[in-house]
């Protein structure tokens, strides 16, 4: 899902040096450059044919960033109420009958009617897709990349994690901030293709670990630029062989839209030798921005999916955007922190902040309308610091018993689920390319972000030159 375009959730291209610990989201073989201990290498096994992004070798796309791309016909959530980040009430997405995308034409979720999302200034899904650049031609029997990185756990430990970027069917949702569709194929994923990709990727993992100076890797992330529990993307027959290939890993992370969290998740968890963690995109709790992102998500829907995962003994990872379209620039950091706090309330053990970057056509259109501004280093540093402070404050309120009684039960559940507080990190994908208003403090801000990723301790850079 959960995305050169936007909504970016990370990865590594051929020959990449892995960067700071990340909670990154799927399918974007990108290129973190900063600061994690270890100097881990990444490799892209290849497989991209034809129209691949320029300069790319071995089929690992570069420049991808992602949310939940493509193919959707239809509306966004309607019936959403409330002004406060935590007080939003859900409702069924506008005009939509049915939950999981099944049997849809053009990728629209089953029974959904066309039209722009309720109140949306952004384009209708068809218009969003029309602004896209050409889709590269990918080989569905080859993974797009593999990375090894150190990722911070809720207890502060840095643990090696391998991420495999799988090639498969496009996501049925069309988010305005996403371009993960570039790293998918236009039709269904062929049965047997994903186990073949994973087998190929794992064969190269020992070499990656040696190059990174690591002795072991207990965490495996399987990111398919779509939804792991959508049958067009991951055939039912492939779940058992994928689970067997994941034997030996203590934790397996997959991504899925909250609307597609159903009985298939528990059945896959039961097949695994290790523990399952599902990554879901919350994006934002801003009550007017969320319905306009094309994601077809309400807070109520997200919370129900999180509660189901919790009840089934499945861990939760959450993606939150920085630089959300339709949110004023001066309020971005505050709303990012509010969104991270909501994720903590839902029991997330890991939260990744994802800077939104342009490049998918729709974001450039929104930028011309004044509805989007790409985040800079100053903003992402402040958003990360505020988010770390927000989850720490929630934990203190629980310890003192001073939290709002209406929120105490969910906060306690979240604290119990993470044995403390979630590991909040900024996705370091392409961090060096973020703009900055001041050259004098740029390097210091980059290091502050990397240090917060490593330690979980808030930091802010003071600069006499820019006053920020």
N, C-alpha and C positions, 0 to 999 in steps of 0.2 A: 504494500500500500504506500500500504500504506504506504520521495522523490526529489551542463549548462542549463537548465530550467529550475524549477523551484520545488519547495516543499521537501527538499533534499534530505535523504537519509542515506547514509554513507556507504563507502566501499573502498576499493583500491584497484587501480589499474596495474597493468603489467609492470613488474619491477618496482613497484611502489614501496617506499619505506613507511611502515605504519606509524601513526602518530600517537597523540595523547589518548588516554583511556576514553572510550566513547561508548554511548549507548545507542549505537547507530542503527538506523532503520534501513530498510531493505534496498537491495537490488542495485544500488548505484555504485558501481565500481569506480569510486572517486579517488581521492588521494590525500588523506591527512598528512600533514607535514610536521606536526609539532609534538613534541615534548614528552611522549610517554617513555618510561624507562624501558630499556631493552633493545631499542633499535630494530624492531621486528621487520622482517621482509614480507612482502606480499607477492603473489604471482597470479597471473590470469592465464588459465589453461588454453584460452583461445576459443575459436569457433565462430567468430563473427565474419559474415560474408557480405560482400557488396557494401553499399552505403554506410559504412561505419563512420563514426565521428573521426574527424581528421587527425592524422598522425598516430592513430591508435594501432597497437600491435597485438596480436594474439587474441583479439576479440574482447578485450575488457574495456567496455565503454568508459570514457572519461567525461567529466562534466555533468554527470547525471545528478539530479537531486529529486527527491520524490515525496509524494504523498500518495493519494489514491487515484491513479489515472483511469482513464479512458473508457469509451464505449457507451457511457450511460445516456439514456434518453430521459429526461424527466426532471422532476422537481426536487427541491430541497426541503428540509424539514419545515413544516408549518405547525402552527399551534404552539410555538415555543413562547413561554411567558417569562417575565421577571427581568429585573435590572441588575441584581447582585450576582456575582460570579457563582455563588453556591446556591442561589435560590431559584434557579431556572427550572421550569417545569417542561416536560417533554410533550410530545405529541407525535402522531404518525407523520412521516414525511408527506408533504403536500401531494395529494392525489394518488398516493401509493397504496397498492393492495399487497400484501405479501412481503416477506422479509428477505430471504436469500435470493440473490440473482440466479434464477434458474430458467433455462429455456428461452432467455430473452433474445430479441433481435437487436443487433447493433450494440449489445452489451448492456442494455438497460435492465435494471432489476425487474423481476417478474411482475406484470400487471401495472407497471408504473406509467403514468401519463406524461406526455411531453410538456415542455415549457420550461422557462427559467425558474430557478429556485425562488421561493417566496421572497419578495422584496429585494431581489438581487440586482445590484448594478452591474455585476459581472455578466458575461454572456451566458445564454442557454448552452447546454452541453454540446449541441451540434456546432454552435458558433465557436465555442472554446476549441473544439477539435479542428475546426477549419483553419485556425491560426497556427497550428503545429507545423514544424518543419517535417520533411520526409522521414518516414520510419526506416531505420536500418534493417537490413535483412539478417536475421540471426539463425544459428543452427540450434534447434531445440534439443539436440543430443549432446551439447557441450555446455558446461558451466561458463559463466562470464568472468569469474574471478574467485580468488581465495585470499583471505588475509589472516594474519595472526597478530593479535594485539593484546595489551594488558588492559583489563577493564576493572574499574573499582567496584567492589561489592558494598552492600549496605554496612558491613562491619569495618570498612576501610581497607580491606585487603585487596591488593592488585593481583588479579587472576588471569592467566592466559586464556584467550578465547579465539576460536577459529570461526570465521564467517565465510560461508559458501554462498555465492550469488548465482542463483539458479535461473535458467531461461524457461519461460512458459507463457501461458495465456495472459492476456491483458486483464487488468482489473475492470469490473463493470461500472465503477463510479468515475465521474469526471470532475475532479477537484480543480479549482482555478489556479492552485499553487503548484501543481504537480507536472512532472514530465517522465515519470517512470514507464509510461507506455513505450518510450524509445527502446527499452530493454526487455520487451516482451515480443511475442509473436501474435499475428492477427487472429489465428484460430485457436482451438483447444490444444492443450498440452498433450502430445502423443503418450499413450500409456507405455510405461517402461522408460520414458526419457529421463525423468527426474532421478530414479535410482541409478541410472547409468551416469548421469552428471555427478551425483554425489560420490559414487564409487571412484570416478576419475579424480575428483578433487581430493578425496581422502588419501589416495595413493601418493599424492605429492606433499601431504602434510608433514611427514617426518623430516623431509628436507627443509621445509620452511621453519620448523622448530629448531633444527640445528643451526640454520643461518641466523635465527633470532637469539641463539644462546639459551633456549628454553628446553627443559627436560620433558615437560609434559604439557598437555592441554586438556582440561576437563570440561570445557564449555564449547558447545557447537551451536552456531546461529545459522539457520537456513532461511535466507531471504530471497523471495521469488518475485519481487517487484509487483506483487499482487496480493492475493489472500490465500493462505495455506489451506483453508477449509472451504474453498469454493471449488466444486468438482471440475469445472472447466480448466482451472489452473492446476489443481493437484488431483489426478484421477484417484478414485477410491481404491482401486487395485494397487496403487503405488504406496499406500500408507504403510502396509506391513513391511515391504522390503526397505523402505526408508527407515523405519524404526529399527530394523535389524542392523542396518549399516551404522546407526547411531549408538549401538551397543558400546559400552566402555566410556561414554561421556556422562558425567554426573548431571549435566544440565543441557537441555536442548531448547533453543529459542526459535519460535516461528512468528510470523506476523499475520494479522487478520483484522479486517474491519469489524467493529463491534456488532454490526447487524448480522454477521455470519457466525457468531459464537453460538454453537448449538451442540447437540449430542455428539457430533463428529469429533469435537475437541476432546471430550472425555475418553472416547474410544481410542483416539490416538495416544493420549496420555497413558492409558492402560497397557498399550503395546510397548511403551518405552521402558528400557532398563533404568534410565535416569529420570530426573524430574523435568516436567514440561513447564516452560514459561511462554506466555503469549504476549506479543507486543501489539498494542492497539494505539491508533492515533486519536488522541483527544483534540489536538491542535490548539484550541482556545476555549475558554469559558465565557468569552465576551458575548453577551446575549443577542447583539445585533450582527456581529461578524460571523458567528458560527453557522447560522442558517444560510449565509450568502456564499459559503465556500464551495458549494456543490457536492458536499460530502454526504448529504442525507443523514445527518446525525443530530440528535438532541442529547443534552446532558442526562436526561432520564434513560435514554437508550444505552448510553455509555455506562451509566451506573448499574443498569440491569446486567449488562454483559460482564462487568467487573465482579458483581456479586455472584454470578453463576460460576465464574472461574474460581472465586474464593471458596464457594461451597463444594466444588469438585476437587479441591486441593491443588489447583493449578496456579502458578505464580503469574504476576502481571508486570509488564513493562509498558511504559506510556511515552508517546511522542508529543511534544508541545512545541509550537512554532514561535519563533521570534521574528517580528516583521510581518505580522498577520495583515492581509488586506482588509480594508474597511475599519481598522483601528487607528486612531490618531497617533502620530509618531511620539508625542509627549506622554502617551499613556501605555506604550508598548511594554515597558519593563514591568509596570505594575500589573498588567493583565497576564503577562507571562508568569509572574510569581503566583498570582491567584490561580492560574491553571495548574501549576505544579502542586500547589496546596490541595487542589481538588483531586489530583492524581494520588497524592499521599492519603487523602481521606478514603479513596477507593481501594487502598491497600497495595499500591504499586511498590515493588521492591527496587525498581530502577526507573528513572525519568531522564529522557534525552531531550535537551533543548536543540531545536533545529533552525538555524538561520534560513529564512526564505530568500532565494535568489531568483532573479529573472532569467528569461531565456525560452519560455514556452509560448510566447506570443500573447497570451491572455494577460499575463502580469504586466507586460509592456503597455497593453491597452489600458489596464487599470491605472498604471502609473501616469499616463497622459490625462486621465480623468481626475487625478489627484486622490485616488483610492488606495494606492500602494506606494511605499517607498522602501527601497532595499535597505536592510539593517546594516549599520556600520559597527566597527569594533567597539566604539563607546557604548552603543546600545547593548550588544551581546554581553559585554563585560558586566554592565549594570543589571541586565536581566538574570544572568547567572548568579551574581552576588545576592540579589533580592530573593531569588528562588531558594538558595541555600539557607538564607535567613528565615524564610517563610516556613520551611519544613522543620527547622530547629525550634522555632517559636511554637509551632503546633505541638511538638513533643513536650516542651516545657509546660504548656497549658494542660496537657493530659496528666503530667506528673503532679501538677498542683491541684488538679480537679477543677480548674477555673475555665475550662472550655465551655462554650455555649452548650447547654444540656441537649439541645436538638442535634448537635453535631458530635457529642461526646462518644456515642456508641460507635459511629463509623470511624472516628479518629482512633479509638482504642483498637478496633479491628485492624486498621491500617498499621498502627504501631506494632501490634502482635504479628502481623503478616511479615513485616520487615525486620523484626527483632530490634527495632529502634526507629530509624528513619530511612527513606529510600536514598539510593545513590543517585544524586542529581548531577548530571554532567552536560557540558555543551558538546555537541557533535563537532569534532575538529575538522570535518571534511572541508578542504579548500579554505581553511581559516586564513591563510596568508593573503587570499584574494579579496577579503572583506575590505571595504573602503574605510577611510579614517579622515576626520576633519583636520588632524594635526599630525604632522610627520615627527614632531619631537617626542611624542609619547607613544608612538605606534608600537615599537618593540616592547616597551614596558607593559602595554596592555595585552599583547600576545602572550607574554610570559605569565601575566596575572591569570589569564584564562586557563592556560595549561596547568598552572599551579593549583587552581581551584579544582580542575578535573582530577588531579592526582590526589589531593588532600581532602576535598570537600569543605575547606575552610574559606569563607568569603574574603575577598580582597578587592580593593578599588585602587586605581591609579590616579594620583593627584598630579595635575600638570599646570604649571604657571603659564605656559604658553597659550593653551586653549581654554583654561579655566574650567575644564570638565573633569 
